[in-house]
Amino acid sequence: MVVAPKRVDFAVAPINIMMVIDDQMVAQALNLCRTIIAHNPRERIHFYVVCEQVSRHYQAVLQWRFEDDPWVTMHLLTPNVALPPNVATSDRIPKAAYYRVLVDQLLAGQPVQRVLYLDVDMVNTGRLRSLYATDLGTKLIGAVADGGDLGRFAKMNLAHVPHERYFNSGMLLIDVARWRAEHVAQQVLAYAQANVMLCRYHDQDALNAILHDQWQPLHPRYNAQTNIMLGATQRFSKKVLQSVRQHPVLVHFCGHQKPWKNGFPHQFLEKLYYNAALGS
C-alpha cells in the first residue's frame, strides 16, 4: 500500500532552498546565502547545495560559514547521478546546470516535498515566505516569465504555445513529489538530447518545452532579471516594472555581464548586489 506523504503547511515549514555550484561559483553561493539569511530573520532555512567538483576546502568554507546559526542548516550534496553526454552547453551555462532538472533524484531520501531552486547569480532583497507558501494549485512549479526573447517558442518549433508561457528557470518553486511521480527529469532530458540544436538556452528551453502548461505564473519581483530591473523588456507593463524595481525580492543578474566581473555597466545594480547581504 502506498502511503501519501504528510501534508505540509508551507506557511510555517522550513524554507528548503536548492542551488547548484562548481568551484567557480562558491563566492556567489556564499553571497546569496548571506542575503537570504539577512532578509529572512527568524526563519528556518535549509540549504541543499549540489556541489559539482567543489574542492574539500570550499565545501568546508560553506559549512563553517553558517554552522553557528541555529536557524540555518547546510546540506552539501555530491551528485550521484550521471548527466547525459549529448546535451547543449556553453561557456556561460555549464553542463552542471542540468542538475536542477534532476532535483527529485538529488533530494531522494531528504524530507523535502517542496524546494525553491535558485541560480547563484542572484541576491535576495526581501522576505521569501510568501513566495515559498504560494498555492501551486494543480501546477508542478511556480516561475516567472522570462523577460528576454519573446519569440522563443517559435524558434523551438513550438509556435502553437503562447509566447507568454516561456519562463525563466533561474528561480523555480518545485513540487518535488509530483516532479518525481510524473517523471519530469526523464522527459526534459530526453527533449534536450533529441533537440540539441534547438536548445539555445539549454536546460531552460527543454524545461519550457515540457512544462509550458504546467507552471504557475509568479510576480516578477521573485525573479527580477536584469532586463526587468532595467525596464528593457516588453514582457510586463510599465507599472509592473516600476513595482519590481522599487520592491524586488530576488534579483537575478542573468546574461553575460555580472556585477562581480570587471566592466559591469549598471552601477545601481552593482551596488544592490554588494549591499544586499547587509540586509539594507
N, C-alpha and C positions, 0 to 999 in steps of 0.2 A: 504494500500500500504506500502511495506517495503522500507524504505529509507536507501540506502547504506551509511555506515559511511564515513565521510570526509577523503579523502586521506591525510596521514601524511607524511611529509618529515623527515625521521628518522635521516638524516644528521644534522638537526638543532633542532629537537624537544627535550624536556626534556628527560633525560635518566631515565626510570622507572625501579627500582630495587626492587625485592621481596625477602624476607627472611622469614624463619620460625624458631621461637625460643621458648624455655621454660625458666624457672627461672635459669637453669644451663648454659644457653648459652648467657647471656646478655653481659658478658665481651668480648666474641668472636665477637658478633654482633657489639659492640661499636668499637672494633679494626678494623673490616672490613670496617665499615662506615668511620672511620678516614682515612684509607688507600685510599679509593675511593676518598674522598674529597682532600687528599693531592696530588694525581696523576691526578686529573681532574680539574685543576683550571679554573674558569670562565665557568663552565658547570652547567646547571640547573639539579640538581639531585632530583628525587622524590623517597624516600624510602617508601616501603609498607612492614611493618614488622608485620607478623602474630604472635600474642602473645598467646601461649598456656599455661595457668596457670602462667602467669608472674605477679608478685605482683605489686600493685599500686606504690610502692616505685621504683621498677626497671623501670616501664613504665615512671614514672616522670623523672628518670635519662636519659632515651633515648630521651625524649622530650627536656629536659633542655640543654643537651649537645650540641645541634645543633640549638637551637632556635634563636641565634643571627647571624646565617649565612644566608645572603639573597639569596644564591644560592641553599640552601637545604630546602626541605620540608619533614617532617617526619610524615607519616601516621601509626598509630598503630591500627591494625585490630584485633578484638576479633573474633575468629572463630564462625560462626553462622550456620555451617553445621556439621552434625554428621559423624564421621568416622565409617566405617563398623566394626563390632565386631570381625570378624574371618579372620584376615589377619596376615601374618608373621611379627614378630617384634623381637628385641633382646636388650640386654643392651646397645649396641653401636648405634643401629638405632631404635629410639623410634617410637611409632605409629604416633606421630606428623609429622614425615617425609612425611606421605601420604597427608598432606595438600597441598604440591606442585602440586599434581595431581588435586586438586580442585581449581586451580588458577582462572578459569573462574567464579566460584561461589563466591570466596573470594573477587574478584575485581569487582563484579557486582555493577553497579552504579558509578564506578570510570571511569574517562575519559582515559582509558588505552586500546590501541589497540595492543601494543607490550610491553612485560616486560622481563627483564633479571633476571631470578631466579638464586640465588647464595646460596650454603651452607655456613654456617658461619665459617667453618673451612678453610677459605680462607683468603688471603690478595691480594690486588690489587697493582701491581707494575708498571703499565703503563696506558696509556690513553685507555678509553673504547669506544670512539666514533666510531672508525672503526668497532668494534665488533657490537655495537648497530645498526649501519646503514647497516649491512650485508643484501644483497639481498637474501631472502629465496626462491625466485622463487615460485615453486609450493609446497614447503615443509611446514610443520606445525611448525617445530622447527629447530634451529641450535644447534649443540652439538659437543663434541669432543669424539673421540673413547676412550674407556676405555683401560688403559694401563695394566690391570691385567689379569684376566682369559680369555685366548684366546679361550677356548672351551666352553664358557658359553652357547651358543645356543644348542649345542649338549646335555648338561646336563639338559636343559629345554625341551628336546624332540622336539627341533626345528632345527634339523640338516640340513634342507634344506636352512636355512638362512646363508649367508656367515658370517664367524666369525668377519670380519671387520665392520659389521653393528651393532655391540654392542657398545653403547655409555655410557659414564659416566654421571649420572644425577645430578652431583653437580653444573653444570652450564648449563642452558637451556635458549636459546633465543626463546621466545614463541610468536606466533601469537595468541593472546588471542581470537579474534573474531572467527577464524577458529577452535580453540580448543573447543569453546562453540558450534559452529554450527555443528561440527562433533561428538559431544558427547564423546570426548576423555576420560573425567573423568569416565563416566559410563563404558566404555569399559575396562579401565585399572583396575578399582576397581573390576569389575566382574571377570577379569582374576586372580587378586590377591586372591580373595575369592575362586575361583574354583581350584587354583593351589598352595595352601599354602606350600606344601612340596617341590615344585619345585623352589619357590622364595627364594633362599638363600640370595640374595641381595634385597629382599623385593620389595619395590615400583620400584626400578631401574630395576629389572627383568621384572616386569609387564609392565612398560613403554616401555621397549625394545620389548617385545612380541607384543605389539600393534603398535608401531611406528617405527619398524626396517627399513621400507621402506619409512618413512615419515620425515626423518631428513637430514638436510644439513650438511655435514662434515665441521668442522671449524679447523683452525690450532691449534695444541695442546698448543700453548702459551696462549690460552684463557681458558685452564683448565689444567694447568701444575701440574698433580697429582704427589704425592711423588715418585712413581716409575719412572715417566718420568724425574723428576728433578735429580734422582739418576742414570739414564741411565739403570735401571733394568727392561727393558721391550723389547720385540721383536716386539711390535706393530708398531714402527716407525723406520726409518733409523737412523744411527748414525749421519748423517748430520742434520736431523731434531731435534734430541735430543740435539745436541750441540747448535743449534739455540735457542731452547726453554730455555735451561739452561742459556744462555747468555742474552736473552731478553724475559723473561716471562711477561705476563700481569696479569694473575690471577693464583696464586699459591695455589694449593689445597692440604691440609695436610690430605688426606684421609687415612683410615686404623685405627688401634687401637692406634698407637703411635701418640701423639700430642705434639707440641713444648711447650705448656703451662703446660704439666704434667712432673713430675719427670721421669728421665730415658730416655728422648728423645735422640736417639743416633746420630743424624745428626747435628753437630754444625753449619755448614754453613746455613742449613735450619732454625734452631732455631734463628740464628742472623737475617736472612732475615725476619722472622715472626715479630720480635720485632722492626726492623728498618723500616719496610715498611710504618708505619704511619708517619714517619718523611719526607716522600717524597724524600728520597735519594736512 
